[in-house]
Amino acid sequence: MILKERKVPGPNSKAIINQSKQSEPQSMADQVPVVWDHAEGVWITDVDGNLFLDFTSGVLVTNIGHSHPKHVKAVVDQTKRLMNCYSFPTTERVELSKRIVEVLPDNIDKVFLLTTGSEATEAAIRIAKRYSGKHEVLSFYGAFHGRTYGPMSIAGNINTRRQFGPALPGGIMAPYGNCFRCVYDKKFPECDFYCIKMLDKIIESSSSGDLGAVIAEPYQGSAGFIFPPKGWLKELEKWANARGLILIIDEVQSSFGRTGKLFAIEWEDIKPQMICLGKGLGSGIPTSAVAGESKIFDCMSPGEMSSTTGGNPLSSAAALSVLEILKEENLTENARTVGEYLLERLSNLWKKYDFVGEVRGLGLVIGIEIVKNKKENVPEVDICKKIISRCAELGLMLGRVGMYGNVIRVAPPLVIKKEECDIAVEIFDRVMNEINKTL
Ligand SMILES: Cc1ncc(COP(=O)(O)O)c(C=O)c1O
């Protein structure tokens, strides 16, 4: 089934986008120009009445699907009861904290609720510095941990770093386990985790002897859905533990079922000392958290950690319902099985089209990297943009990501069915075929 072809943007979308230009900065202007009106499950309707299959989850947020009735009810009921209070515990907040701790590895026994992903990574860095008494943090090329100055200073993503002046001191950076574009020009598994082995050399030359923590994403989201080879995170954990460093895993994007496990760290069975959460936790209601070991959190004195709306009754009730829905509807399992199916079907595009450099993914987070040709793997942004625009005209809503902006972001809500994936694959194939003929 191919959806009805439509003009993008439609007249109503166009008018609203123009209106937005009067009063909003255009920092997000590079998206598909469609103004969403309402959405249900995996289907979006825009302000012109066009239907789109959502393969964005609104930047990997709406894991449970749009306007899930149970989520909506939890939010509406809570709105009527209590939306905000002074920062004393509420039943919703306490219950949510308990549930989060229950589903995380057993070394994690405390959780601090916040509002955005950047706030969670910011808090994790602050706590790690305070606890360790050390002020350097190791992070990775291509990493993205948020747009406030703390996370930005330990991120290796050109989109957040360039032209913002000097970062905060203490950030040390090393190559990630990116085998598609290995900076050491090595091949896995023969390299035997060479990039982990090189960390000591990097620290030797770049650290003032004040390194206290290391932060990593389980897969790099903003850099282009880059998945390190199996075993890389485990090796990183061993390396960090052997040096007494606090390991922080940034699961803001990868958690709550997205990769086919509730948390991506479960694929490698690692036990970081701190974990950052966000996005899918509230599934649309702004909620984030940093979870960790109490021996680490206990270093913070009263007043050193607080956030006005963090863990408020409304966001806590919303997040609690997300956890229930994920469990009741086996959405993590669905992400795994449907994700495997989708990855296999999309991999056929790699076989067919020379400009598809790689199709990679885990669960329902899949990156399609567009290149000039397979031989050289040079990033190709124009074709990537054309594919995304043309897919929108045929009813498939996609995002673009990557250090070089040449990766198609495939990340539908976790409620998606195989038949809906078939629609998307058919659209992809038609669009790529059309573009291929013009080359
Ligand atoms: C891994 C990761 N960390 C942190 C953030 C920042 O989250 P927020 O935009 O909610 O501040 C993001 C957002 O994309 C992310 O992907």
The ligand as an SDF file (V2000), in Angstrom:
LIG
                    3D

 16 16  0  0  0  0  0  0  0  0999 V2000
   22.0290   10.7890   24.1630 C   0  0  0  0  0  0  0  0  0  0  0  0
   21.3750   12.1150   24.4610 C   0  0  0  0  0  0  0  0  0  0  0  0
   21.6990   12.7530   25.5940 N   0  0  0  0  0  0  0  0  0  0  0  0
   21.1190   13.9340   25.9160 C   0  0  0  0  0  0  0  0  0  0  0  0
   20.2060   14.5290   25.0820 C   0  0  0  0  0  0  0  0  0  0  0  0
   19.6110   15.8660   25.4390 C   0  0  0  0  0  0  0  0  0  0  0  0
   18.2690   15.7480   25.7320 O   0  0  0  0  0  0  0  0  0  0  0  0
   17.3040   17.0520   25.7390 P   0  0  0  0  0  0  0  0  0  0  0  0
   17.1840   17.5140   24.3300 O   0  0  0  0  0  0  0  0  0  0  0  0
   16.0230   16.5390   26.3150 O   0  0  0  0  0  0  0  0  0  0  0  0
   17.9530   18.0610   26.5980 O   0  0  0  0  0  0  0  0  0  0  0  0
   19.8380   13.8880   23.9000 C   0  0  0  0  0  0  0  0  0  0  0  0
   18.8510   14.5040   22.9790 C   0  0  0  0  0  0  0  0  0  0  0  0
   18.7440   14.2000   21.8290 O   0  0  0  0  0  0  0  0  0  0  0  0
   20.4480   12.6460   23.5660 C   0  0  0  0  0  0  0  0  0  0  0  0
   20.1560   12.0020   22.4250 O   0  0  0  0  0  0  0  0  0  0  0  0
  1  2  1  0
  2  3  1  0
  2 15  2  0
  3  4  2  0
  4  5  1  0
  5  6  1  0
  5 12  2  0
  6  7  1  0
  7  8  1  0
  8  9  2  0
  8 10  1  0
  8 11  1  0
 12 13  1  0
 12 15  1  0
 13 14  2  0
 15 16  1  0
M  END
$$$$
